[in-house]
Amino acid sequence: MDETKSGVPQSSAPSPPADRPSAAAYRNLVVATVGFCLTFWAWNLIAPLGGDYKDRLGLSSFQQSLLVAVPVIVGSLGRIPVGALTDRFGAKLMFPVVSAFTIVPVLLLIPAKDSYGAMLAVGFLLGLGGTTFAIGIPLVNSWFPPASRGLALGIFGMGMGGVALSGYFTPRIAENGENLPFIVVAIALAAFAVLAAALITDRPDRPVPTASLGSRLGSAGRLRVTWELSALYAIGFGGIVAFGVYLPTYLKTWYELSPTDAGTRAAGFALVTVVFRPIGGWLADRVHPATVTAWALGTVALLAIVQAFDPSLSPVGTICFLIMAAGLGTASGSVFALVSQVTPQPQVGSVTGIVGAVGGLGGFVPPLVMGAIYSAKDSYSIGFMLLSDLALAGCVYAYGRMRGIRRAA
């Protein structure tokens, strides 16, 4: 099938946008970013309170790691069907529906707080909040022209700042009532679901696939670039998710910070990743995305080695974490700029689902590994050296192989 440079089949391609996107494009971008932020806050509700749950339920480091990691793996795997469903039914339906259903596990965290088994079960359901990434990417991708798509996707990716909001506000709200954070987030999700139903619009001439869900996922899975991008995204975004869910525990355990102080510093890390994600997309619009990814991951590899030697938190440790945050944020933005370049428009949701799922799974494993290593060795150094090895491997592969990929033609 012939395709344009943007990867959209000629038979169903919309009229090329003017030099700049329409007002509807910006409206959808803003609303989708807000929704992504809120659902990510919900997705990350357990992690900032992980220390409290550990003390309340008498958990080991590994049990605590598993508790905060369960929503991550479910939300990651859930992106695969949600992305494919978005290709079929559109973001106008999927965004408000998923946001509304996320309210249920958020409120269930209140009665589940005294049982580890119940918390794991609710954490499983809470993973639904992490799937909205696979809804927003195809929506934004369809509205913006290729020349500005990397920046637009990077701006949407700033919605992962919901992790920072959760890390900063959740423990502070909990100081005024242990159930209050869940009530506040549930109300916010309900308000957004109504807003999304009113303001989000699918592009009228977007191509709608007619094949079955299984065949569309199979088609996306047969693309080599899907798995190459998945591996890179597992390092970039997976690193962000891993730090988002485990950094408060690491800072509290190793540097003996209070839960509030640890949450604040973790929120600062997440904020830096949020700021640098659109920068990665913007750079990818001007330089090949693989080159941007390689430099970003190379920087992460270097600073992870420094942190493996357990420097003092002020200033060396803080500087290491902030620079790693900048590198991971930049890599996440540049990888998805590459997704938008080489994926045909009708398959963006399906490919996004797979890439996003693998990226999220990249965030599931490190907290478990870090918890297990600390329990066995009473040290986190091995974990940071493993991060360095992965980032260096991603740097070499992005620069050596992925630079040869051009826009689908």
C-alpha positions, 0 to 999 in steps of 0.5 A: 500500500502506498504511503505518504511520508507521514506513514498514512495510506494515500487512499485514506489520508486527510488533507495536509494541514496548513503550516500550523495545526488547527485550533481543534488540534491544540484543544485536543492536545490540552485536554488529552494532556490534562487527562493523562496527568490525572490518570497518571496521578491515580496510577501512582497513588500507592507509591508515595504512601509505600512507606506508610503501607510498609509500616502499617502492614509489616511488609518486607522491602520486596513486598513493598516493591511488589505492591508499588509495581503491580499497577505498573505492570497491569497498566503497561500490559493494558495499553496493548488492547486499549491502543488497538481499541482506540484505533477502532473506536477513537479517543472521544469514547475511550478517554472518558470511559477509561477515566471514569472506570479508574475512579473505582479502584481509586476509591477501593484503596480506602477499604483495602488499606489494612490488608496486603492481599486486598491492596494487591488486588486493588493495585491490579485494578488501578493499573487501568489508569496507566493505559490512557497513554495509548489513547492520547498518542494516536489522538495527538498524532492524527491532529498534528502535521509531521513537522510539529508532531514530535513537539506535540507528542512531547507536550502530551507526554508531559502528562506523566507529570501526574507522577510528580503531582502524586509524589508531592501532593499525595503525602501532604493531602494524606496529612489532613486525612488518610483517605482524603487523597483518594477522594480528591483524585476520584472527584478530579477523574469524574470532572475530567471524564465529563470534560473529555466527553464534551471537548475531545474530538476525533479527526473526522477523516481519520482512517478507521481499521475494520480488521479484528483486534487480534489481526491488528495487534498481530500486524503491529507485532510483525513490524520489526521497528515495533520491537526495536522502539519497544526496547528503547522505550523500555529503557527511557520511559521504563527508567522514569516509571521505575524511579517514580515508584521506587525513588521515594523508598530508595531515598527513605531507606538509604538516605534516611529521609522522611516520607514527605521529604523523599516524596518531594525530591522524587517529585522534583525528579519526575518534574525534570523528566516532564520538562525534558520530554517535549525538549526531546520531541522538539530536538527530534523534529530537527535532528534524527530521533535516534541520535537524540536518543543515543546521546540521552541514554549515554548521559544516563549510563554515565551518571548511573555509574556515579550514583552506584558509588553511593555519593552524598545526596547533597550535592553529588547525588542530587545532581546525578538524579536530576541529570538522569531525569533529564536524559530519561525524559529526553529519550522518552520524547525522542523515541515516540517522535520516531514512532510517529515517523515510521508507523502508518496512521491506522496502526499508531494506536496498536504500535503505541500500545505495544511500545507503551506496554513494553516501556511500562514493563521496563518500569515494573522490573527495576523496583523488584530488582532493587528491593531484592538486591537491597534485601540480599546485599544491603546495597543498591549499587548493583542496581545502578550498575545494571541501569548503566549497562542497559542505558549504554546498550540502548545508546549503542543500538540507537546510534548504530542501527536506528539512525538508518530508519527514515520516515515510512515511504 
